[in-house]
Amino acid sequence: MYENDYYPELAAFEAADDNVTEKKNAPAGKRGRGRKLLSMLLCGLIFGAAAAGAFKGTSALLNRGDEAQTATASAEDDSENAREQGAVSNVTTVSYAAAVSAASQTLDVSSIAEGTMPSMVAITNVSVQEVQSFFGFFGGGKTQTKESESRGTGIIIGKNESELLIVTNNHVVEDSTTLTVCFVDNEACEAVIKGLDPDNDLAVIAVKLSDIKDETAAAIKIAVLGDSDSLKVGQQVVAIGNALGYGQSVTTGIVSALGRKIDTADAEMIQTDAAINPGNSGGALLNMNGEVIGINSAKFSSTEVEGMGYAISITDALPIIEELMNRATREKVDEANASWLGVDGEEITSAISSAYGIPQGVYLTSIDSGSPLRDKGITVKSVITHFDGVRVASADDLESRLQYYAAGETVQMTVQVIEGEQYVEKTVEVTLGRASEHTQSGNIGFGYYPFGGH
């Protein structure tokens, strides 16, 4: 029997069933008809209850379907509205307002710019270059010197007891006669080269702390370095630099690729589509925490190419920077103490090196009889590759380096010397001669005098 609390409609039929039982002695035909009637009534009742349950279940399902359709239609309306307003999202659980808020927080780099500008300096490099004169174009062979000016960027990387230290690119400061840095408050100071690494296009320059005004010292700060090894392709970055010499400007983009190699440096590069233009060189590539993760170095420029800039990975650069920071600061010596090497030579470019198997550097075509290199067993056809630990790619590089070394100083040089049919690297210590004692007689050499000693 069913419990009456759950099926009250069956109570009357239970009583009827009891009456049927009490009349079990009635004639067989009557009992059979009574039982058949009761069975039919019970079957009908059960069928009705089942049909009612099915109806209720179906209604519930239909109601839920209607609700889902309503929600879907609402989501589609929201999605359509979002598309009309410029939002693109495949995640229906993220509202348009939330997406816009997140995008705004990502794209707004004003706080990063404000926090890192005090760590940036604009660099002006004034150099004297030798150019061919008008008559030289017609076979006269005459040249003249011309003062030129170039601009770049630097990052305040640290300081010692007497100097503020700034890292930049080697190509920003090379061949300089004077260097000037401009700080965030537009105050300018003279700087000197502390160390160069042409192989990796890195340089450290120094400004005397005594030359910096108190107000400027309070306005500037040392940059915070990040970990470029943790970068991922697609992450957003910010580039700051003295683009076109107009002053510090900010651009933003993403990390396009990692571990790139280009011709201008041995170090691994970070490729970015953040705009890097002339004057940006030596500036900072920053992550979204405002940390320096790269030093802007180059832009691939072509009419077919857009958005390919490169920055030196700060993780790779840091050991080199630390070594350059700890070098003795050198200033150009005066003419009376100008040094002399007594050699003449030609540049071995990468193309010549590949074609003829000659190491890159300064190929010696002649050596003066009084040259300090003769005492070290260096002969013509040898190639000078490094001077005091710094690579020299051309005669101009070597002459430029000699301007910072006085006569009588002993320096270490790396030279590739022919032994048999191949070049062998040799390291020698050379005491530099005095230029004033040799140029009068027409001897060849380097120093404050043109290459060739004239």
Residue pairs with C-beta under 8 A, 6 or more apart in sequence:
1 14
2 10
4 10
4 11
4 14
9 45
10 45
13 38
13 41
13 42
13 45
16 38
17 38
20 31
20 34
20 35
20 38
23 30
23 31
23 34
24 31
26 34
75 92
78 95
78 96
79 89
79 92
81 96
82 88
82 89
82 96
82 99
85 96
87 96
87 99
87 100
89 96
89 99
106 236
106 288
107 252
109 238
109 250
109 252
109 288
111 290
112 238
112 286
112 288
112 290
113 238
113 240
113 250
115 290
116 223
116 240
116 284
116 286
116 290
116 292
117 184
117 240
117 248
118 184
118 219
118 220
118 221
119 155
119 156
119 220
119 221
119 222
119 223
119 224
119 284
119 292
120 153
120 154
120 155
120 156
120 184
120 240
120 241
120 242
120 248
120 283
120 284
121 153
121 154
121 155
121 156
121 166
121 181
121 182
121 183
121 184
122 151
122 152
122 153
122 154
122 181
122 182
122 242
122 245
122 247
122 248
123 151
123 152
123 153
123 154
123 166
123 168
123 172
123 173
123 179
123 180
123 181
123 182
123 191
123 205
123 242
123 282
124 149
124 150
124 151
124 179
124 180
124 181
124 182
124 245
125 149
125 150
125 151
125 152
125 172
125 173
125 175
125 176
125 178
125 179
126 147
126 148
126 149
126 176
126 177
126 178
126 179
126 180
127 147
127 148
127 149
127 150
127 175
127 176
127 177
128 145
128 146
128 147
128 148
128 177
129 145
129 146
129 147
129 148
129 175
130 143
130 144
130 145
130 146
130 450
131 143
131 144
131 145
131 146
132 142
132 143
132 144
133 140
133 142
133 143
133 144
135 142
136 142
136 143
147 177
150 172
151 242
151 244
151 245
151 278
151 279
152 168
152 169
152 172
152 173
152 241
152 242
152 279
152 280
152 281
152 282
152 283
153 168
153 172
153 240
153 241
153 242
153 248
153 279
153 280
153 281
153 282
153 283
153 284
153 296
154 166
154 167
154 168
154 172
154 181
154 205
154 282
154 283
155 166
155 167
155 168
155 223
155 282
155 283
155 284
155 292
155 295
156 164
156 165
156 166
156 220
156 221
156 222
156 223
157 165
157 166
157 167
157 204
157 222
157 223
157 321
157 325
158 165
158 222
158 325
159 165
159 209
159 222
160 325
162 208
162 209
162 210
163 194
163 206
163 207
163 208
163 209
163 329
164 206
164 207
164 208
164 209
164 212
164 220
165 194
165 204
165 205
165 206
165 325
166 181
166 191
166 204
166 205
166 206
166 207
167 202
167 203
167 204
167 282
167 295
167 317
167 321
167 324
168 202
168 203
168 204
168 205
168 281
168 282
168 295
169 201
169 202
169 203
169 281
169 282
169 295
169 297
170 196
170 197
170 198
170 200
170 201
170 202
170 203
171 201
171 264
171 281
172 203
172 281
172 282
173 179
173 193
173 196
173 203
173 205
174 196
174 198
174 203
174 397
174 400
175 396
175 400
176 193
177 332
178 190
179 190
179 191
179 192
179 193
179 205
180 188
180 189
180 190
180 191
181 188
181 189
181 191
181 205
181 207
182 188
183 189
183 212
183 216
183 219
183 220
184 219
184 220
184 248
185 215
185 216
185 219
185 220
187 212
187 213
187 215
187 216
189 207
189 208
189 211
189 212
190 207
190 211
191 205
191 206
191 207
192 205
192 206
192 329
192 330
192 331
193 203
193 204
193 205
193 206
193 330
193 404
194 204
194 205
194 206
194 324
194 325
194 327
194 329
194 330
195 203
195 204
195 323
195 324
195 325
195 327
195 390
196 202
196 203
196 324
196 390
197 203
197 320
197 324
197 390
197 391
198 390
198 391
198 392
198 393
198 397
199 265
199 266
199 391
200 265
200 266
200 267
200 312
200 316
200 317
200 320
201 264
201 265
201 267
201 297
201 312
202 265
202 267
202 295
202 312
202 317
202 320
202 321
202 324
203 324
204 321
204 324
204 325
204 327
206 329
209 217
223 284
223 292
224 290
224 291
224 292
225 291
225 292
225 293
225 314
225 318
226 286
226 287
226 289
226 291
226 292
226 293
226 314
227 291
227 293
227 315
228 270
228 293
228 294
228 313
228 314
228 315
228 316
229 313
229 315
231 255
231 258
231 270
231 287
231 293
232 255
233 254
233 255
233 256
233 257
233 258
234 254
234 255
235 254
235 255
235 287
235 288
236 252
236 253
236 254
236 288
237 252
237 253
237 254
237 255
237 270
237 272
237 274
237 285
237 286
237 287
237 288
237 293
237 294
238 250
238 251
238 252
238 274
238 285
238 286
238 287
238 288
239 250
239 251
239 252
239 253
239 272
239 274
239 275
239 276
239 280
239 283
239 284
239 285
239 286
239 296
239 309
239 311
240 248
240 249
240 250
240 283
240 284
240 286
241 248
241 249
241 276
241 277
241 279
241 280
241 281
241 282
241 283
241 284
241 296
242 248
242 249
242 279
242 280
242 283
243 249
243 251
243 275
243 277
243 278
243 279
243 280
244 277
244 278
244 279
245 279
246 279
248 283
251 274
251 275
251 276
252 274
253 272
253 273
253 274
253 275
253 307
253 309
254 272
254 273
254 274
255 270
255 271
255 272
256 271
256 272
256 273
256 307
256 308
257 270
257 271
258 268
258 270
258 271
259 268
259 269
260 268
260 269
260 270
260 271
260 310
261 268
261 269
262 269
262 298
262 300
262 310
263 350
264 297
264 298
265 297
265 298
265 312
267 312
267 313
267 316
267 317
267 320
268 312
268 313
268 316
269 297
269 298
269 310
269 311
269 312
269 313
270 285
270 293
270 294
270 310
270 311
270 312
270 313
271 308
271 309
271 310
272 285
272 294
272 309
272 310
272 311
273 307
273 308
273 309
274 285
274 309
275 307
275 309
276 296
276 298
276 299
276 309
276 310
276 311
277 299
280 296
280 299
280 309
281 296
281 297
281 298
282 295
282 296
282 297
283 295
283 296
284 292
284 294
284 295
284 296
285 292
285 293
285 294
285 295
285 296
285 311
286 292
286 293
287 293
292 314
293 311
293 313
293 314
294 311
294 312
294 313
294 314
295 311
295 312
295 314
295 317
296 309
296 310
296 311
297 310
297 311
297 312
298 309
298 310
299 308
299 309
299 310
300 308
300 309
300 310
330 404
330 405
331 404
332 403
332 404
333 339
333 403
333 404
333 405
333 406
335 436
335 448
336 436
337 406
337 407
337 434
338 402
338 403
338 406
338 407
338 434
338 435
338 436
338 447
338 448
338 449
339 402
339 405
339 406
339 407
339 409
339 432
339 433
339 434
339 435
339 446
339 447
340 407
340 432
340 433
340 434
340 435
340 437
340 438
340 439
340 443
340 445
340 446
340 447
340 453
341 371
341 372
341 373
341 398
341 402
341 430
341 432
341 433
341 445
341 446
341 447
342 367
342 368
342 370
342 371
342 372
342 373
342 433
342 438
342 443
342 444
342 445
342 453
343 362
343 364
343 366
343 367
343 368
343 371
343 373
343 384
343 444
343 445
343 446
344 364
344 365
344 366
344 367
344 444
344 451
344 452
345 362
345 363
345 364
345 365
345 366
345 384
345 395
345 398
346 362
346 363
346 365
346 395
347 362
347 363
347 393
347 394
347 395
348 358
348 359
348 360
348 361
348 362
348 363
348 383
349 360
350 360
352 358
353 359
353 360
357 423
358 383
358 423
359 383
359 385
359 416
359 423
360 383
360 385
360 393
361 383
361 384
361 385
361 391
361 392
361 393
361 416
362 383
362 384
362 392
362 394
362 395
362 397
362 398
363 381
363 382
363 383
364 378
364 379
364 380
364 381
364 382
364 383
364 384
365 380
366 380
366 444
367 373
367 374
367 378
367 379
367 380
368 374
368 438
368 443
368 444
368 445
370 433
370 438
370 443
371 433
371 445
372 430
372 431
372 432
372 433
373 413
373 415
373 428
373 430
376 428
376 429
376 430
377 417
377 428
378 415
378 417
378 426
378 428
379 417
379 418
381 418
382 415
382 416
382 417
382 418
383 415
383 416
383 423
384 392
384 398
384 413
384 414
384 415
385 391
385 392
385 414
385 415
385 416
385 425
386 392
386 413
386 414
387 398
387 401
387 402
387 411
387 413
387 414
388 401
388 405
388 411
388 412
388 413
389 412
390 401
391 397
392 398
392 401
395 446
395 451
396 451
398 446
399 446
399 447
399 451
402 432
402 446
402 447
403 447
403 448
405 411
405 432
406 432
407 432
407 433
407 434
407 435
408 431
408 432
408 434
409 431
409 432
410 429
410 430
410 431
410 432
411 429
411 430
411 432
412 427
412 428
412 429
412 430
413 427
413 428
413 429
413 430
414 425
414 426
414 427
415 425
415 426
415 427
415 428
416 423
416 424
416 425
416 426
417 423
417 424
417 425
417 426
418 424
433 445
435 445
435 447
435 448
435 449
438 445
438 453
439 445
439 447
439 449
439 453
439 454
442 453
442 454
443 453
444 452
444 453
445 453
446 453
